[in-house]
């Protein structure tokens, strides 16, 4: 990995989502995405592969962070998809295909998810702000069902 690279290692696929770990150098956080549904818009995680991350204005991030952030990091050039962002959230219901971040996996209210999402998002934003663009590699050792 180069200095402007991040790697998301996914683990499995379940009805509760796709859980993973995002690494940027020595720093890491946990991730949660919607289950694989053939890359369907708003209901599926995106395919594994290499993508570019760029900042873009985001009303969603502004709302979720009480206007602390006006921009989001978007995963760009995803086939047949757009507006794939990193953002705070605890369960897959908080995402329409985006990547949620948290400090660890935990079952809350009988649902598996990620916790300390907002604090982790703040740390991610600080880390990503070190560069203007990043390369994201999404690795998934399991087969993506058609």
C-alpha positions as CSV (number, residue, x, y, z in Angstrom):
1,X,0.0,0.0,0.0
2,X,1.2,3.5,-0.8
3,X,0.9,6.5,1.4
4,X,-2.5,7.5,-0.1
5,X,-4.1,4.1,0.0
6,X,-6.7,2.5,2.2
7,X,-7.8,-1.2,2.3
8,X,-11.1,-2.5,3.4
9,X,-11.0,-6.2,4.3
10,X,-14.5,-7.7,4.2
11,X,-15.6,-10.7,6.2
12,X,-18.5,-12.8,4.9
13,X,-22.0,-11.8,3.9
14,X,-25.0,-12.1,6.2
15,X,-28.6,-10.8,6.5
16,X,-27.2,-8.3,9.1
17,X,-24.7,-6.9,6.6
18,X,-21.1,-7.2,5.4
19,X,-18.7,-6.6,8.3
20,X,-15.1,-5.5,7.6
21,X,-12.0,-3.6,8.8
22,X,-10.7,-0.5,7.1
23,X,-7.0,0.1,7.3
24,X,-5.2,3.3,6.6
25,X,-1.6,2.8,7.5
26,X,-1.5,1.7,11.1
27,X,-5.0,3.1,11.9
28,X,-8.1,1.0,11.5
29,X,-11.8,1.0,12.2
30,X,-14.7,-1.5,11.7
31,X,-17.1,-1.1,8.8
32,X,-20.6,-2.2,8.1
33,X,-22.3,-2.4,4.7
34,X,-25.5,-3.7,3.3
35,X,-25.5,-7.4,2.3
36,X,-24.4,-8.3,-1.3
37,X,-27.5,-8.0,-3.5
38,X,-25.8,-8.0,-6.9
39,X,-24.7,-4.4,-6.7
40,X,-28.4,-3.2,-6.7
41,X,-28.7,0.5,-6.0
42,X,-29.6,1.5,-2.4
43,X,-29.8,-2.2,-1.2
44,X,-26.4,-3.7,-1.8
45,X,-22.8,-3.1,-0.9
46,X,-20.6,-2.3,-3.8
47,X,-18.4,-4.9,-5.6
48,X,-14.9,-5.6,-4.3
49,X,-12.2,-3.9,-6.4
50,X,-10.0,-0.7,-6.5
51,X,-11.6,2.7,-6.4
52,X,-10.6,6.3,-5.9
53,X,-11.8,8.3,-3.0
54,X,-12.5,12.0,-3.4
55,X,-14.2,14.7,-1.3
56,X,-17.5,16.1,-2.4
57,X,-20.1,18.4,-0.8
58,X,-22.7,16.3,1.0
59,X,-26.0,17.5,2.6
60,X,-26.3,14.1,4.2
61,X,-22.9,14.4,6.0
62,X,-23.8,17.9,7.0
63,X,-27.1,16.7,8.6
64,X,-25.6,13.6,10.2
65,X,-22.8,15.7,11.8
66,X,-24.9,18.7,12.8
67,X,-23.0,20.7,10.2
68,X,-19.5,19.9,11.6
69,X,-18.6,18.6,8.1
70,X,-19.8,19.9,4.8
71,X,-18.0,17.4,2.6
72,X,-17.9,13.6,2.5
73,X,-15.4,11.1,1.0
74,X,-17.1,9.4,-1.9
75,X,-16.1,6.1,-3.5
76,X,-16.0,7.0,-7.2
77,X,-16.2,5.1,-10.4
78,X,-18.3,2.2,-8.9
79,X,-20.0,0.5,-11.8
80,X,-23.7,1.5,-12.1
81,X,-23.5,3.3,-8.7
82,X,-23.0,6.8,-7.3
83,X,-22.9,8.7,-4.0
84,X,-21.2,5.8,-2.1
85,X,-20.0,7.6,1.0
86,X,-18.3,6.8,4.3
87,X,-20.6,8.0,7.1
88,X,-21.7,7.4,10.7
89,X,-24.4,4.8,11.4
90,X,-24.9,1.7,13.6
91,X,-27.0,-0.7,11.5
92,X,-27.5,-1.5,7.8
93,X,-30.8,0.4,8.0
94,X,-28.7,3.6,8.4
95,X,-27.2,3.0,4.9
96,X,-28.5,2.9,1.3
97,X,-25.4,1.3,0.0
98,X,-22.8,3.5,1.8
99,X,-20.0,2.3,4.2
100,X,-20.7,2.8,7.9
101,X,-17.8,3.1,10.3
102,X,-17.4,2.3,14.0
103,X,-14.9,1.4,16.6
104,X,-16.0,-2.2,17.1
105,X,-18.7,-4.7,16.3
106,X,-21.4,-5.2,18.8
107,X,-25.0,-6.5,19.2
108,X,-27.2,-3.6,20.3
109,X,-31.0,-4.0,20.6
110,X,-30.7,-7.6,19.3
111,X,-29.1,-6.4,16.1
112,X,-25.4,-6.8,15.1
113,X,-23.8,-3.5,14.1
114,X,-21.0,-1.1,14.8
115,X,-20.6,1.2,17.8
116,X,-19.0,4.6,18.5
117,X,-19.8,5.5,14.9
118,X,-19.7,9.3,15.2
119,X,-16.4,9.3,17.1
120,X,-14.9,6.9,14.6
121,X,-16.2,9.0,11.7
122,X,-14.4,12.0,13.2
123,X,-11.1,10.0,13.4
124,X,-11.6,8.8,9.8
125,X,-12.2,12.3,8.5
126,X,-9.0,13.5,10.3
127,X,-7.0,10.7,8.8
128,X,-8.4,11.1,5.2
129,X,-7.8,14.9,5.3
130,X,-4.1,14.2,5.2
131,X,-4.4,13.9,1.4
132,X,-6.7,15.3,-1.3
133,X,-7.4,11.8,-2.9
134,X,-7.0,8.2,-1.9
135,X,-7.0,4.8,-3.5
136,X,-9.4,2.3,-1.8
137,X,-8.9,-1.4,-2.3
138,X,-11.9,-3.5,-1.2
139,X,-10.9,-7.2,-0.6
140,X,-13.4,-9.9,-0.1
141,X,-12.2,-13.5,0.2
142,X,-15.7,-14.9,-0.2
143,X,-17.6,-15.3,-3.4
144,X,-20.1,-12.6,-4.3
145,X,-23.3,-14.4,-5.3
146,X,-24.8,-13.3,-8.6
